[in-house]
Amino acid sequence: MKNNQKIDIVLKDKYLQELKGKHNTVTLSKLLNSDTAQKLLKGEANITVRNLCKLCIDMNWPIPDFLEIKKD
């Protein structure tokens, strides 16, 4: 992989379907911003690490063990 190559990080379909089962655009917008929530539910969002961690906590998905979450 080249250093300047564009990388998209999206949810696998299994997790996207689980997310859709729990959230709609309105409820997910309370966790993330509205634009990200809409794109995420369409499977089009490029997920940031911060948003991934928020989703992991909300959905009880495992957080990658190489990350340490610090909450204020």
PQR file of N, CA, C, O and H, with PARSE charges and radii, in Angstrom:
ATOM      1  N   MET A   1       0.843  -1.170   0.000 -0.4000 1.5000
ATOM      2  CA  MET A   1       0.000   0.000   0.000 -0.0000 2.0000
ATOM      3  C   MET A   1       0.894   1.241   0.000  0.5500 1.7000
ATOM      4  O   MET A   1       1.837   1.341   0.785 -0.5500 1.4000
ATOM      5  N   LYS A   2       0.590   2.163  -0.873 -0.4000 1.5000
ATOM      6  CA  LYS A   2       1.363   3.397  -0.959 -0.0000 2.0000
ATOM      7  C   LYS A   2       0.952   4.349   0.156  0.5500 1.7000
ATOM      8  O   LYS A   2      -0.194   4.329   0.607 -0.5500 1.4000
ATOM      9  H   LYS A   2      -0.176   2.082  -1.511  0.4000 1.0000
ATOM     10  N   ASN A   3       1.885   5.180   0.596 -0.4000 1.5000
ATOM     11  CA  ASN A   3       1.606   6.125   1.676 -0.0000 2.0000
ATOM     12  C   ASN A   3       0.517   7.124   1.322  0.5500 1.7000
ATOM     13  O   ASN A   3      -0.232   7.551   2.201 -0.5500 1.4000
ATOM     14  H   ASN A   3       2.815   5.196   0.230  0.4000 1.0000
ATOM     15  N   ASN A   4       0.415   7.506   0.058 -0.4000 1.5000
ATOM     16  CA  ASN A   4      -0.563   8.517  -0.323 -0.0000 2.0000
ATOM     17  C   ASN A   4      -1.845   7.912  -0.899  0.5500 1.7000
ATOM     18  O   ASN A   4      -2.679   8.634  -1.445 -0.5500 1.4000
ATOM     19  H   ASN A   4       1.024   7.159  -0.655  0.4000 1.0000
ATOM     20  N   GLN A   5      -2.005   6.608  -0.781 -0.4000 1.5000
ATOM     21  CA  GLN A   5      -3.182   5.929  -1.304 -0.0000 2.0000
ATOM     22  C   GLN A   5      -4.397   6.227  -0.422  0.5500 1.7000
ATOM     23  O   GLN A   5      -4.303   6.179   0.805 -0.5500 1.4000
ATOM     24  H   GLN A   5      -1.327   6.021  -0.337  0.4000 1.0000
ATOM     25  N   LYS A   6      -5.543   6.535  -1.050 -0.4000 1.5000
ATOM     26  CA  LYS A   6      -6.772   6.815  -0.314 -0.0000 2.0000
ATOM     27  C   LYS A   6      -7.294   5.519   0.311  0.5500 1.7000
ATOM     28  O   LYS A   6      -7.350   4.477  -0.343 -0.5500 1.4000
ATOM     29  H   LYS A   6      -5.620   6.574  -2.046  0.4000 1.0000
ATOM     30  N   ILE A   7      -7.665   5.601   1.561 -0.4000 1.5000
ATOM     31  CA  ILE A   7      -8.191   4.446   2.290 -0.0000 2.0000
ATOM     32  C   ILE A   7      -9.586   4.797   2.798  0.5500 1.7000
ATOM     33  O   ILE A   7      -9.778   5.834   3.433 -0.5500 1.4000
ATOM     34  H   ILE A   7      -7.619   6.446   2.092  0.4000 1.0000
ATOM     35  N   ASP A   8     -10.545   3.942   2.521 -0.4000 1.5000
ATOM     36  CA  ASP A   8     -11.890   4.097   3.067 -0.0000 2.0000
ATOM     37  C   ASP A   8     -12.104   3.025   4.121  0.5500 1.7000
ATOM     38  O   ASP A   8     -11.798   1.853   3.904 -0.5500 1.4000
ATOM     39  H   ASP A   8     -10.389   3.099   2.006  0.4000 1.0000
ATOM     40  N   ILE A   9     -12.630   3.436   5.258 -0.4000 1.5000
ATOM     41  CA  ILE A   9     -12.922   2.508   6.340 -0.0000 2.0000
ATOM     42  C   ILE A   9     -14.425   2.541   6.563  0.5500 1.7000
ATOM     43  O   ILE A   9     -14.972   3.546   7.018 -0.5500 1.4000
ATOM     44  H   ILE A   9     -12.879   4.389   5.434  0.4000 1.0000
ATOM     45  N   VAL A  10     -15.086   1.444   6.242 -0.4000 1.5000
ATOM     46  CA  VAL A  10     -16.542   1.352   6.376 -0.0000 2.0000
ATOM     47  C   VAL A  10     -16.888   0.110   7.193  0.5500 1.7000
ATOM     48  O   VAL A  10     -16.070  -0.798   7.342 -0.5500 1.4000
ATOM     49  H   VAL A  10     -14.642   0.628   5.873  0.4000 1.0000
ATOM     50  N   LEU A  11     -18.099   0.085   7.713 -0.4000 1.5000
ATOM     51  CA  LEU A  11     -18.545  -1.081   8.477 -0.0000 2.0000
ATOM     52  C   LEU A  11     -18.834  -2.254   7.556  0.5500 1.7000
ATOM     53  O   LEU A  11     -19.356  -2.081   6.454 -0.5500 1.4000
ATOM     54  H   LEU A  11     -18.763   0.823   7.592  0.4000 1.0000
ATOM     55  N   LYS A  12     -18.491  -3.442   8.015 -0.4000 1.5000
ATOM     56  CA  LYS A  12     -18.889  -4.652   7.295 -0.0000 2.0000
ATOM     57  C   LYS A  12     -20.411  -4.756   7.365  0.5500 1.7000
ATOM     58  O   LYS A  12     -21.038  -4.248   8.295 -0.5500 1.4000
ATOM     59  H   LYS A  12     -18.067  -3.583   8.909  0.4000 1.0000
ATOM     60  N   ASP A  13     -20.992  -5.421   6.371 -0.4000 1.5000
ATOM     61  CA  ASP A  13     -22.448  -5.501   6.268 -0.0000 2.0000
ATOM     62  C   ASP A  13     -23.093  -6.072   7.531  0.5500 1.7000
ATOM     63  O   ASP A  13     -24.154  -5.606   7.946 -0.5500 1.4000
ATOM     64  H   ASP A  13     -20.483  -5.834   5.616  0.4000 1.0000
ATOM     65  N   LYS A  14     -22.471  -7.066   8.140 -0.4000 1.5000
ATOM     66  CA  LYS A  14     -23.003  -7.675   9.370 -0.0000 2.0000
ATOM     67  C   LYS A  14     -23.209  -6.617  10.453  0.5500 1.7000
ATOM     68  O   LYS A  14     -24.249  -6.586  11.110 -0.5500 1.4000
ATOM     69  H   LYS A  14     -21.609  -7.445   7.803  0.4000 1.0000
ATOM     70  N   TYR A  15     -22.214  -5.754  10.632 -0.4000 1.5000
ATOM     71  CA  TYR A  15     -22.282  -4.724  11.661 -0.0000 2.0000
ATOM     72  C   TYR A  15     -23.210  -3.587  11.253  0.5500 1.7000
ATOM     73  O   TYR A  15     -23.882  -2.995  12.098 -0.5500 1.4000
ATOM     74  H   TYR A  15     -21.369  -5.780  10.098  0.4000 1.0000
ATOM     75  N   LEU A  16     -23.246  -3.286   9.978 -0.4000 1.5000
ATOM     76  CA  LEU A  16     -24.152  -2.255   9.479 -0.0000 2.0000
ATOM     77  C   LEU A  16     -25.604  -2.666   9.722  0.5500 1.7000
ATOM     78  O   LEU A  16     -26.420  -1.844  10.137 -0.5500 1.4000
ATOM     79  H   LEU A  16     -22.700  -3.766   9.291  0.4000 1.0000
ATOM     80  N   GLN A  17     -25.925  -3.925   9.468 -0.4000 1.5000
ATOM     81  CA  GLN A  17     -27.287  -4.413   9.699 -0.0000 2.0000
ATOM     82  C   GLN A  17     -27.633  -4.383  11.189  0.5500 1.7000
ATOM     83  O   GLN A  17     -28.760  -4.056  11.561 -0.5500 1.4000
ATOM     84  H   GLN A  17     -25.261  -4.593   9.131  0.4000 1.0000
ATOM     85  N   GLU A  18     -26.677  -4.720  12.025 -0.4000 1.5000
ATOM     86  CA  GLU A  18     -26.900  -4.664  13.476 -0.0000 2.0000
ATOM     87  C   GLU A  18     -27.149  -3.224  13.919  0.5500 1.7000
ATOM     88  O   GLU A  18     -28.020  -2.963  14.748 -0.5500 1.4000
ATOM     89  H   GLU A  18     -25.762  -4.986  11.723  0.4000 1.0000
ATOM     90  N   LEU A  19     -26.378  -2.296  13.360 -0.4000 1.5000
ATOM     91  CA  LEU A  19     -26.538  -0.877  13.675 -0.0000 2.0000
ATOM     92  C   LEU A  19     -27.917  -0.385  13.232  0.5500 1.7000
ATOM     93  O   LEU A  19     -28.587   0.336  13.971 -0.5500 1.4000
ATOM     94  H   LEU A  19     -25.670  -2.508  12.687  0.4000 1.0000
ATOM     95  N   LYS A  20     -28.335  -0.770  12.039 -0.4000 1.5000
ATOM     96  CA  LYS A  20     -29.655  -0.375  11.527 -0.0000 2.0000
ATOM     97  C   LYS A  20     -30.779  -0.957  12.376  0.5500 1.7000
ATOM     98  O   LYS A  20     -31.855  -0.367  12.472 -0.5500 1.4000
ATOM     99  H   LYS A  20     -27.791  -1.356  11.439  0.4000 1.0000
ATOM    100  N   GLY A  21     -30.537  -2.109  12.990 -0.4000 1.5000
ATOM    101  CA  GLY A  21     -31.536  -2.716  13.863 -0.0000 2.0000
ATOM    102  C   GLY A  21     -31.733  -1.948  15.156  0.5500 1.7000
ATOM    103  O   GLY A  21     -32.802  -2.010  15.762 -0.5500 1.4000
ATOM    104  H   GLY A  21     -29.663  -2.589  12.912  0.4000 1.0000
ATOM    105  N   LYS A  22     -30.714  -1.230  15.576 -0.4000 1.5000
ATOM    106  CA  LYS A  22     -30.796  -0.484  16.835 -0.0000 2.0000
ATOM    107  C   LYS A  22     -31.086   0.995  16.613  0.5500 1.7000
ATOM    108  O   LYS A  22     -31.761   1.619  17.432 -0.5500 1.4000
ATOM    109  H   LYS A  22     -29.846  -1.180  15.084  0.4000 1.0000
ATOM    110  N   HIS A  23     -30.589   1.560  15.526 -0.4000 1.5000
ATOM    111  CA  HIS A  23     -30.666   3.004  15.316 -0.0000 2.0000
ATOM    112  C   HIS A  23     -31.330   3.371  14.002  0.5500 1.7000
ATOM    113  O   HIS A  23     -31.285   2.626  13.023 -0.5500 1.4000
ATOM    114  H   HIS A  23     -30.041   1.053  14.861  0.4000 1.0000
ATOM    115  N   ASN A  24     -31.948   4.547  14.013 -0.4000 1.5000
ATOM    116  CA  ASN A  24     -32.331   5.208  12.775 -0.0000 2.0000
ATOM    117  C   ASN A  24     -31.514   6.499  12.711  0.5500 1.7000
ATOM    118  O   ASN A  24     -30.678   6.745  13.580 -0.5500 1.4000
ATOM    119  H   ASN A  24     -31.985   5.152  14.808  0.4000 1.0000
ATOM    120  N   THR A  25     -31.745   7.311  11.703 -0.4000 1.5000
ATOM    121  CA  THR A  25     -30.941   8.522  11.538 -0.0000 2.0000
ATOM    122  C   THR A  25     -31.043   9.441  12.750  0.5500 1.7000
ATOM    123  O   THR A  25     -30.044  10.020  13.179 -0.5500 1.4000
ATOM    124  H   THR A  25     -32.425   7.111  10.996  0.4000 1.0000
ATOM    125  N   VAL A  26     -32.235   9.575  13.299 -0.4000 1.5000
ATOM    126  CA  VAL A  26     -32.444  10.482  14.434 -0.0000 2.0000
ATOM    127  C   VAL A  26     -31.687  10.003  15.669  0.5500 1.7000
ATOM    128  O   VAL A  26     -30.983  10.785  16.308 -0.5500 1.4000
ATOM    129  H   VAL A  26     -33.046   9.104  12.951  0.4000 1.0000
ATOM    130  N   THR A  27     -31.828   8.732  16.006 -0.4000 1.5000
ATOM    131  CA  THR A  27     -31.168   8.242  17.223 -0.0000 2.0000
ATOM    132  C   THR A  27     -29.653   8.194  17.058  0.5500 1.7000
ATOM    133  O   THR A  27     -28.918   8.470  18.007 -0.5500 1.4000
ATOM    134  H   THR A  27     -32.400   8.096  15.488  0.4000 1.0000
ATOM    135  N   LEU A  28     -29.182   7.846  15.865 -0.4000 1.5000
ATOM    136  CA  LEU A  28     -27.738   7.802  15.643 -0.0000 2.0000
ATOM    137  C   LEU A  28     -27.145   9.205  15.614  0.5500 1.7000
ATOM    138  O   LEU A  28     -25.979   9.393  15.961 -0.5500 1.4000
ATOM    139  H   LEU A  28     -29.779   7.622  15.095  0.4000 1.0000
ATOM    140  N   SER A  29     -27.946  10.197  15.201 -0.4000 1.5000
ATOM    141  CA  SER A  29     -27.487  11.590  15.182 -0.0000 2.0000
ATOM    142  C   SER A  29     -27.218  12.111  16.587  0.5500 1.7000
ATOM    143  O   SER A  29     -26.466  13.072  16.752 -0.5500 1.4000
ATOM    144  H   SER A  29     -28.894  10.044  14.919  0.4000 1.0000
ATOM    145  N   LYS A  30     -27.817  11.499  17.599 -0.4000 1.5000
ATOM    146  CA  LYS A  30     -27.552  11.894  18.982 -0.0000 2.0000
ATOM    147  C   LYS A  30     -26.174  11.419  19.434  0.5500 1.7000
ATOM    148  O   LYS A  30     -25.573  12.004  20.334 -0.5500 1.4000
ATOM    149  H   LYS A  30     -28.428  10.719  17.466  0.4000 1.0000
ATOM    150  N   LEU A  31     -25.681  10.360  18.807 -0.4000 1.5000
ATOM    151  CA  LEU A  31     -24.367   9.807  19.134 -0.0000 2.0000
ATOM    152  C   LEU A  31     -23.277  10.426  18.261  0.5500 1.7000
ATOM    153  O   LEU A  31     -22.196  10.764  18.744 -0.5500 1.4000
ATOM    154  H   LEU A  31     -26.170   9.884  18.075  0.4000 1.0000
ATOM    155  N   LEU A  32     -23.573  10.569  16.978 -0.4000 1.5000
ATOM    156  CA  LEU A  32     -22.648  11.136  15.997 -0.0000 2.0000
ATOM    157  C   LEU A  32     -23.320  12.365  15.395  0.5500 1.7000
ATOM    158  O   LEU A  32     -24.466  12.655  15.738 -0.5500 1.4000
ATOM    159  H   LEU A  32     -24.451  10.294  16.585  0.4000 1.0000
ATOM    160  N   ASN A  33     -22.655  13.084  14.521 -0.4000 1.5000
ATOM    161  CA  ASN A  33     -23.344  14.206  13.886 -0.0000 2.0000
ATOM    162  C   ASN A  33     -24.303  13.696  12.814  0.5500 1.7000
ATOM    163  O   ASN A  33     -24.184  12.563  12.347 -0.5500 1.4000
ATOM    164  H   ASN A  33     -21.725  12.848  14.242  0.4000 1.0000
ATOM    165  N   SER A  34     -25.241  14.534  12.436 -0.4000 1.5000
ATOM    166  CA  SER A  34     -26.323  14.136  11.528 -0.0000 2.0000
ATOM    167  C   SER A  34     -25.815  13.649  10.176  0.5500 1.7000
ATOM    168  O   SER A  34     -26.284  12.631   9.667 -0.5500 1.4000
ATOM    169  H   SER A  34     -25.338  15.455  12.815  0.4000 1.0000
ATOM    170  N   ASP A  35     -24.868  14.362   9.596 -0.4000 1.5000
ATOM    171  CA  ASP A  35     -24.336  13.990   8.282 -0.0000 2.0000
ATOM    172  C   ASP A  35     -23.666  12.618   8.335  0.5500 1.7000
ATOM    173  O   ASP A  35     -23.882  11.781   7.459 -0.5500 1.4000
ATOM    174  H   ASP A  35     -24.487  15.189  10.010  0.4000 1.0000
ATOM    175  N   THR A  36     -22.859  12.397   9.356 -0.4000 1.5000
ATOM    176  CA  THR A  36     -22.181  11.109   9.512 -0.0000 2.0000
ATOM    177  C   THR A  36     -23.192   9.994   9.736  0.5500 1.7000
ATOM    178  O   THR A  36     -23.047   8.905   9.181 -0.5500 1.4000
ATOM    179  H   THR A  36     -22.683  13.077  10.067  0.4000 1.0000
ATOM    180  N   ALA A  37     -24.208  10.253  10.539 -0.4000 1.5000
ATOM    181  CA  ALA A  37     -25.234   9.240  10.811 -0.0000 2.0000
ATOM    182  C   ALA A  37     -25.938   8.819   9.526  0.5500 1.7000
ATOM    183  O   ALA A  37     -26.140   7.629   9.285 -0.5500 1.4000
ATOM    184  H   ALA A  37     -24.326  11.137  10.991  0.4000 1.0000
ATOM    185  N   GLN A  38     -26.311   9.792   8.704 -0.4000 1.5000
ATOM    186  CA  GLN A  38     -26.995   9.479   7.445 -0.0000 2.0000
ATOM    187  C   GLN A  38     -26.106   8.647   6.533  0.5500 1.7000
ATOM    188  O   GLN A  38     -26.543   7.636   5.984 -0.5500 1.4000
ATOM    189  H   GLN A  38     -26.148  10.759   8.900  0.4000 1.0000
ATOM    190  N   LYS A  39     -24.854   9.074   6.373 -0.4000 1.5000
ATOM    191  CA  LYS A  39     -23.928   8.353   5.498 -0.0000 2.0000
ATOM    192  C   LYS A  39     -23.618   6.964   6.046  0.5500 1.7000
ATOM    193  O   LYS A  39     -23.520   5.998   5.289 -0.5500 1.4000
ATOM    194  H   LYS A  39     -24.498   9.896   6.820  0.4000 1.0000
ATOM    195  N   LEU A  40     -23.466   6.871   7.349 -0.4000 1.5000
ATOM    196  CA  LEU A  40     -23.139   5.591   7.973 -0.0000 2.0000
ATOM    197  C   LEU A  40     -24.253   4.571   7.749  0.5500 1.7000
ATOM    198  O   LEU A  40     -23.981   3.414   7.427 -0.5500 1.4000
ATOM    199  H   LEU A  40     -23.546   7.655   7.964  0.4000 1.0000
ATOM    200  N   LEU A  41     -25.489   4.989   7.918 -0.4000 1.5000
ATOM    201  CA  LEU A  41     -26.614   4.075   7.740 -0.0000 2.0000
ATOM    202  C   LEU A  41     -26.814   3.676   6.281  0.5500 1.7000
ATOM    203  O   LEU A  41     -27.452   2.663   5.995 -0.5500 1.4000
ATOM    204  H   LEU A  41     -25.710   5.929   8.180  0.4000 1.0000
ATOM    205  N   LYS A  42     -26.274   4.464   5.364 -0.4000 1.5000
ATOM    206  CA  LYS A  42     -26.307   4.108   3.941 -0.0000 2.0000
ATOM    207  C   LYS A  42     -25.104   3.245   3.559  0.5500 1.7000
ATOM    208  O   LYS A  42     -25.036   2.726   2.445 -0.5500 1.4000
ATOM    209  H   LYS A  42     -25.755   5.287   5.596  0.4000 1.0000
ATOM    210  N   GLY A  43     -24.154   3.095   4.488 -0.4000 1.5000
ATOM    211  CA  GLY A  43     -22.944   2.328   4.209 -0.0000 2.0000
ATOM    212  C   GLY A  43     -21.911   3.121   3.442  0.5500 1.7000
ATOM    213  O   GLY A  43     -21.008   2.544   2.836 -0.5500 1.4000
ATOM    214  H   GLY A  43     -24.210   3.517   5.393  0.4000 1.0000
ATOM    215  N   GLU A  44     -22.032   4.452   3.459 -0.4000 1.5000
ATOM    216  CA  GLU A  44     -21.153   5.312   2.672 -0.0000 2.0000
ATOM    217  C   GLU A  44     -20.149   6.100   3.503  0.5500 1.7000
ATOM    218  O   GLU A  44     -19.271   6.754   2.940 -0.5500 1.4000
ATOM    219  H   GLU A  44     -22.766   4.921   3.951  0.4000 1.0000
ATOM    220  N   ALA A  45     -20.254   6.055   4.812 -0.4000 1.5000
ATOM    221  CA  ALA A  45     -19.396   6.885   5.654 -0.0000 2.0000
ATOM    222  C   ALA A  45     -17.999   6.306   5.773  0.5500 1.7000
ATOM    223  O   ALA A  45     -17.825   5.095   5.908 -0.5500 1.4000
ATOM    224  H   ALA A  45     -20.967   5.523   5.270  0.4000 1.0000
ATOM    225  N   ASN A  46     -17.018   7.171   5.723 -0.4000 1.5000
ATOM    226  CA  ASN A  46     -15.640   6.816   6.015 -0.0000 2.0000
ATOM    227  C   ASN A  46     -15.472   7.047   7.519  0.5500 1.7000
ATOM    228  O   ASN A  46     -15.438   8.193   7.966 -0.5500 1.4000
ATOM    229  H   ASN A  46     -17.160   8.155   5.614  0.4000 1.0000
ATOM    230  N   ILE A  47     -15.370   5.995   8.283 -0.4000 1.5000
ATOM    231  CA  ILE A  47     -15.426   6.072   9.742 -0.0000 2.0000
ATOM    232  C   ILE A  47     -14.093   6.508  10.333  0.5500 1.7000
ATOM    233  O   ILE A  47     -13.035   5.987   9.978 -0.5500 1.4000
ATOM    234  H   ILE A  47     -15.398   5.063   7.920  0.4000 1.0000
ATOM    235  N   THR A  48     -14.166   7.469  11.239 -0.4000 1.5000
ATOM    236  CA  THR A  48     -12.978   7.879  11.978 -0.0000 2.0000
ATOM    237  C   THR A  48     -12.798   6.935  13.166  0.5500 1.7000
ATOM    238  O   THR A  48     -13.731   6.231  13.553 -0.5500 1.4000
ATOM    239  H   THR A  48     -15.025   7.892  11.528  0.4000 1.0000
ATOM    240  N   VAL A  49     -11.626   6.925  13.728 -0.4000 1.5000
ATOM    241  CA  VAL A  49     -11.370   6.077  14.900 -0.0000 2.0000
ATOM    242  C   VAL A  49     -12.266   6.513  16.055  0.5500 1.7000
ATOM    243  O   VAL A  49     -12.789   5.673  16.788 -0.5500 1.4000
ATOM    244  H   VAL A  49     -10.868   7.497  13.414  0.4000 1.0000
ATOM    245  N   ARG A  50     -12.442   7.810  16.218 -0.4000 1.5000
ATOM    246  CA  ARG A  50     -13.291   8.318  17.307 -0.0000 2.0000
ATOM    247  C   ARG A  50     -14.728   7.813  17.152  0.5500 1.7000
ATOM    248  O   ARG A  50     -15.328   7.332  18.114 -0.5500 1.4000
ATOM    249  H   ARG A  50     -12.018   8.492  15.623  0.4000 1.0000
ATOM    250  N   ASN A  51     -15.276   7.923  15.940 -0.4000 1.5000
ATOM    251  CA  ASN A  51     -16.641   7.448  15.714 -0.0000 2.0000
ATOM    252  C   ASN A  51     -16.735   5.930  15.847  0.5500 1.7000
ATOM    253  O   ASN A  51     -17.737   5.414  16.341 -0.5500 1.4000
ATOM    254  H   ASN A  51     -14.789   8.313  15.159  0.4000 1.0000
ATOM    255  N   LEU A  52     -15.719   5.226  15.418 -0.4000 1.5000
ATOM    256  CA  LEU A  52     -15.696   3.773  15.581 -0.0000 2.0000
ATOM    257  C   LEU A  52     -15.765   3.404  17.061  0.5500 1.7000
ATOM    258  O   LEU A  52     -16.509   2.502  17.445 -0.5500 1.4000
ATOM    259  H   LEU A  52     -14.904   5.646  15.017  0.4000 1.0000
ATOM    260  N   CYS A  53     -14.998   4.094  17.880 -0.4000 1.5000
ATOM    261  CA  CYS A  53     -15.011   3.811  19.318 -0.0000 2.0000
ATOM    262  C   CYS A  53     -16.365   4.129  19.934  0.5500 1.7000
ATOM    263  O   CYS A  53     -16.850   3.377  20.779 -0.5500 1.4000
ATOM    264  H   CYS A  53     -14.394   4.827  17.568  0.4000 1.0000
ATOM    265  N   LYS A  54     -16.986   5.236  19.521 -0.4000 1.5000
ATOM    266  CA  LYS A  54     -18.329   5.565  20.010 -0.0000 2.0000
ATOM    267  C   LYS A  54     -19.314   4.462  19.645  0.5500 1.7000
ATOM    268  O   LYS A  54     -20.148   4.067  20.460 -0.5500 1.4000
ATOM    269  H   LYS A  54     -16.592   5.847  18.834  0.4000 1.0000
ATOM    270  N   LEU A  55     -19.212   3.970  18.417 -0.4000 1.5000
ATOM    271  CA  LEU A  55     -20.101   2.892  17.978 -0.0000 2.0000
ATOM    272  C   LEU A  55     -19.841   1.609  18.760  0.5500 1.7000
ATOM    273  O   LEU A  55     -20.779   0.923  19.166 -0.5500 1.4000
ATOM    274  H   LEU A  55     -18.535   4.290  17.755  0.4000 1.0000
ATOM    275  N   CYS A  56     -18.575   1.289  18.970 -0.4000 1.5000
ATOM    276  CA  CYS A  56     -18.230   0.076  19.727 -0.0000 2.0000
ATOM    277  C   CYS A  56     -18.829   0.122  21.128  0.5500 1.7000
ATOM    278  O   CYS A  56     -19.387  -0.868  21.602 -0.5500 1.4000
ATOM    279  H   CYS A  56     -17.812   1.846  18.641  0.4000 1.0000
ATOM    280  N   ILE A  57     -18.715   1.261  21.782 -0.4000 1.5000
ATOM    281  CA  ILE A  57     -19.259   1.402  23.132 -0.0000 2.0000
ATOM    282  C   ILE A  57     -20.780   1.299  23.103  0.5500 1.7000
ATOM    283  O   ILE A  57     -21.369   0.582  23.912 -0.5500 1.4000
ATOM    284  H   ILE A  57     -18.263   2.065  21.397  0.4000 1.0000
ATOM    285  N   ASP A  58     -21.413   2.008  22.180 -0.4000 1.5000
ATOM    286  CA  ASP A  58     -22.872   2.015  22.091 -0.0000 2.0000
ATOM    287  C   ASP A  58     -23.440   0.648  21.723  0.5500 1.7000
ATOM    288  O   ASP A  58     -24.467   0.232  22.260 -0.5500 1.4000
ATOM    289  H   ASP A  58     -20.934   2.590  21.523  0.4000 1.0000
ATOM    290  N   MET A  59     -22.779  -0.038  20.821 -0.4000 1.5000
ATOM    291  CA  MET A  59     -23.290  -1.306  20.299 -0.0000 2.0000
ATOM    292  C   MET A  59     -22.731  -2.525  21.041  0.5500 1.7000
ATOM    293  O   MET A  59     -23.056  -3.660  20.693 -0.5500 1.4000
ATOM    294  H   MET A  59     -21.945   0.300  20.385  0.4000 1.0000
ATOM    295  N   ASN A  60     -21.901  -2.300  22.048 -0.4000 1.5000
ATOM    296  CA  ASN A  60     -21.245  -3.389  22.786 -0.0000 2.0000
ATOM    297  C   ASN A  60     -20.397  -4.268  21.875  0.5500 1.7000
ATOM    298  O   ASN A  60     -20.328  -5.484  22.052 -0.5500 1.4000
ATOM    299  H   ASN A  60     -21.637  -1.378  22.331  0.4000 1.0000
ATOM    300  N   TRP A  61     -19.753  -3.631  20.897 -0.4000 1.5000
ATOM    301  CA  TRP A  61     -18.808  -4.322  20.029 -0.0000 2.0000
ATOM    302  C   TRP A  61     -17.438  -4.247  20.687  0.5500 1.7000
ATOM    303  O   TRP A  61     -17.160  -3.290  21.409 -0.5500 1.4000
ATOM    304  H   TRP A  61     -19.809  -2.643  20.754  0.4000 1.0000
ATOM    305  N   PRO A  62     -16.590  -5.215  20.460 -0.5600 1.5000
ATOM    306  CA  PRO A  62     -15.253  -5.164  21.065  0.2800 2.0000
ATOM    307  C   PRO A  62     -14.428  -4.010  20.491  0.5500 1.7000
ATOM    308  O   PRO A  62     -14.402  -3.785  19.281 -0.5500 1.4000
ATOM    309  N   ILE A  63     -13.773  -3.303  21.371 -0.4000 1.5000
ATOM    310  CA  ILE A  63     -12.852  -2.242  20.950 -0.0000 2.0000
ATOM    311  C   ILE A  63     -11.512  -2.906  20.677  0.5500 1.7000
ATOM    312  O   ILE A  63     -11.041  -3.702  21.490 -0.5500 1.4000
ATOM    313  H   ILE A  63     -13.794  -3.486  22.354  0.4000 1.0000
ATOM    314  N   PRO A  64     -10.893  -2.592  19.547 -0.5600 1.5000
ATOM    315  CA  PRO A  64      -9.586  -3.203  19.258  0.2800 2.0000
ATOM    316  C   PRO A  64      -8.644  -3.033  20.448  0.5500 1.7000
ATOM    317  O   PRO A  64      -8.525  -1.939  21.000 -0.5500 1.4000
ATOM    318  N   ASP A  65      -7.981  -4.108  20.835 -0.4000 1.5000
ATOM    319  CA  ASP A  65      -7.175  -4.082  22.058 -0.0000 2.0000
ATOM    320  C   ASP A  65      -5.929  -3.214  21.964  0.5500 1.7000
ATOM    321  O   ASP A  65      -5.275  -2.979  22.980 -0.5500 1.4000
ATOM    322  H   ASP A  65      -8.078  -4.997  20.387  0.4000 1.0000
ATOM    323  N   PHE A  66      -5.587  -2.737  20.787 -0.4000 1.5000
ATOM    324  CA  PHE A  66      -4.441  -1.844  20.671 -0.0000 2.0000
ATOM    325  C   PHE A  66      -4.837  -0.384  20.898  0.5500 1.7000
ATOM    326  O   PHE A  66      -3.985   0.502  20.841 -0.5500 1.4000
ATOM    327  H   PHE A  66      -6.119  -2.928  19.962  0.4000 1.0000
ATOM    328  N   LEU A  67      -6.132  -0.124  21.157 -0.4000 1.5000
ATOM    329  CA  LEU A  67      -6.604   1.223  21.456 -0.0000 2.0000
ATOM    330  C   LEU A  67      -6.883   1.351  22.944  0.5500 1.7000
ATOM    331  O   LEU A  67      -7.323   0.399  23.589 -0.5500 1.4000
ATOM    332  H   LEU A  67      -6.824  -0.844  21.204  0.4000 1.0000
ATOM    333  N   GLU A  68      -6.627   2.519  23.476 -0.4000 1.5000
ATOM    334  CA  GLU A  68      -6.977   2.836  24.855 -0.0000 2.0000
ATOM    335  C   GLU A  68      -7.946   4.008  24.810  0.5500 1.7000
ATOM    336  O   GLU A  68      -7.634   5.052  24.238 -0.5500 1.4000
ATOM    337  H   GLU A  68      -6.270   3.293  22.952  0.4000 1.0000
ATOM    338  N   ILE A  69      -9.106   3.843  25.404 -0.4000 1.5000
ATOM    339  CA  ILE A  69     -10.138   4.870  25.385 -0.0000 2.0000
ATOM    340  C   ILE A  69     -10.002   5.717  26.641  0.5500 1.7000
ATOM    341  O   ILE A  69     -10.010   5.198  27.757 -0.5500 1.4000
ATOM    342  H   ILE A  69      -9.360   2.994  25.869  0.4000 1.0000
ATOM    343  N   LYS A  70      -9.879   7.028  26.447 -0.4000 1.5000
ATOM    344  CA  LYS A  70      -9.808   7.968  27.571 -0.0000 2.0000
ATOM    345  C   LYS A  70     -11.020   8.875  27.485  0.5500 1.7000
ATOM    346  O   LYS A  70     -11.168   9.637  26.530 -0.5500 1.4000
ATOM    347  H   LYS A  70      -9.873   7.450  25.540  0.4000 1.0000
ATOM    348  N   LYS A  71     -11.891   8.791  28.491 -0.4000 1.5000
ATOM    349  CA  LYS A  71     -13.105   9.610  28.533 -0.0000 2.0000
ATOM    350  C   LYS A  71     -12.888  10.781  29.465  0.5500 1.7000
ATOM    351  O   LYS A  71     -12.214  10.669  30.490 -0.5500 1.4000
ATOM    352  H   LYS A  71     -11.771   8.172  29.267  0.4000 1.0000
ATOM    353  N   ASP A  72     -13.473  11.913  29.089 -0.4000 1.5000
ATOM    354  CA  ASP A  72     -13.404  13.098  29.954 -0.0000 2.0000
ATOM    355  C   ASP A  72     -14.482  13.062  30.992  0.5500 1.7000
ATOM    356  O   ASP A  72     -14.582  13.976  31.810 -0.5500 1.4000
ATOM    357  H   ASP A  72     -14.020  12.004  28.257  0.4000 1.0000
TER
END
